[in-house]
Structure formats: C-alpha cells, structure tokens
Amino acid sequence: MLNINSLAPDFFLEDKNGQSHQLGDYRGQWILLYFYPKDNTPGCTAEACSIRDNWHDFEANRIKVIGISSDSKASHKKFISDHKLPFLLLSDPDKQVIKDYDAKGMFTKRISYLIDPQGVIVKAYPKVNPLEHASEVLRDVVSAR
C-alpha cells in the first residue's frame, strides 16, 4: 500500500472510448481512486452502484471518482451502460498502474485511495466493504476539509 502523505503516482490510462486520462489533469479536486477486480461481478457491481447511488453527494463535495481495473475498454463500456455509472472507469490491461498502486494480486485487489486537491494521498482503504465504501469516503472528505 502506498504511503499516506505521499504524492499519488501519475499515470495515463484510457477510458471506454479510448480517450487518455492523466491523474494530474484532476489536480485541484478531491479524487477517489478505486481499484477493483472485474466488471459485472457481484462485489464490483455493488461497489460501483453504491457510488452511483451516492453520486449527488460526490458531486456536491466535488469529488472526482476514477475506477481502474484490467478489464478492456469494451467491458467498461458495457459495465457503465448496464449500471448507468456516472463516473470514469479506466482500463489498465498491462496492470502497470495497478502494480504502482499496490493493487496487484492474483486478481486486482479491491483497494482505494483518497487523494487531496494537491495530489497527496490522505487515506488508503485496503479492506473495502463494497456496500459501505461510498459513505465512508464521503465522511472522510467532509472531516478532512
């Protein structure tokens, strides 16, 4: 797991449409960077839908949500469409970013990082409960401000 109070490693990854995104593009915003094993599996769907269901609160607190897995862009496109996900999912087929963020295992580990507007990791979530994670992150952002 990456160290708290360290600068979050930058990266370039593509979204469902092949558009490249750099973590540094989102400086000035709070970021929930979450890693998950696989699109359309029970735990990953529960976590994504919980974030979706709390989306109004994420927007109200100006929190950018970025999900990363090794699934393909096409898989992400279907997952987003099937569950009406309003946030960004990025594909890491080479698992380099997954490795850089200590989320690599037999499957991608379910781990998240809360990154402040300066790009510093302020909290790590090594044991994510998919149903409670969105509420936990929202509480942490409110208390960190």
N, C-alpha and C positions, 0 to 999 in steps of 0.2 A: 504494500500500500504506500502511496506517495505521502510525503511529509506534509503535515499541516503547516501553514505559513510559508510554504514554498510556492514559487511561480508555477502555474499549471503549464505542462509541456504543450507547445503549439503543435498544430497539425493541419493538414489539408486532406479532406475526405469528400466524397461525392454523395449527393442526395439521390432520391428516387429518379430524378430527371437527368442525372449526370452533371449537375451544377456543382462546382467545387466550393467548399466552405472551409474557412480558416478560423480556428478558435479565436485568434487575435482580432478578427472582424467584429467580435461581440464585446470588446473591452468597453467599459462604461456601464455594463449591465451585470446584474447577478446572473449566474449560469448554473443550472442543474445539468451536470454532465453524467448521464447514466449509461452503464453498460449492462447488456442483457444477453442471455444465451441464444434465443431463437424466436423469430417472428411466429405468431399464431400458435404458441404453446400456452398451456393454462396459466402458468405463473407470469410469463411475459405479457400476455394479454391482460391479465388482472392488473399488473403494474401500469401498463400504458393506459388502460381505461380509467384507472384511478386518477392519473394525471389529467386525462381528458375531462373527467367529471369535476375536477377542481380547477379547470382551466381559467375560469373567471378570476379566481384568486391569484393564480400565477401571473396573469396579465396585470391585475391591479397592483401587484408588487413588483412589476417589471422584471420578471424572472424569465430568461430565455431557457427553454428546455431543449436539450440535444441528447437523443438516444443513439447509441452505437452498438452494432453487432456485426458479425462477419457475414451476415446474410447478404444476398445480392440486392442490387437496386430494384429489380423486378419484384423480389419478395417484399421489400419495404413498401413499394408502391401498392401492392395488394393488401398488406397489413394496414397501411394508412387508410386505404379505401374501405376495407371491411369494417374497421372500427371508428372511422371518422376522426382520426387523430389530427389535432390542430398544430402539432409541433414537429420539429425537424428530426428525421431519422437519417443517419449516415451509415454508409457501408464501408467496412474495413476488411475486405476479402483477404488481405495479406496478414491481418492481425497485428500489424506493427503498432498502431495506436493502442489497441487492446493490451499489447505487451507493455508499452510505455506507461500505461496507467495501472499496471499490476492486476489486470483483469483476465489474464490468460491462464487457462487451466485445461483440463480435458475438453470442457466446454467453456465458453466465455463466462466468467464469474459475474454474478449479479452484484455489482458494486457501483456506488455513485460518489460524486464529488460535488460539493457546493463551492463555487468559485465567485469571489467578490468582484466588484467593478474594476479593480486594479489588476485582475488576473491571478490573484493569490488564492490558493486552496485554503478555505477556512474550516471545512469539515469534510470528513470522509465517512461513508456509510458502508462498512464492509459486510454487514449482515442485513440486507434489505428485506423487509416484510412487504411484498408487493401490494397488499391492500392498505397499508398504513404509511407507505413511503411519502406520498404526496403531502399528506397532512404534516408529517414530521419535517419535511423540507420547508414548508410554509411557516411553521412555528420557528424554525431555526433562522430563517431570513428576517422575520419580524424581530426576534430577540437580538440579532446581530446589528441591527441598524441603530 
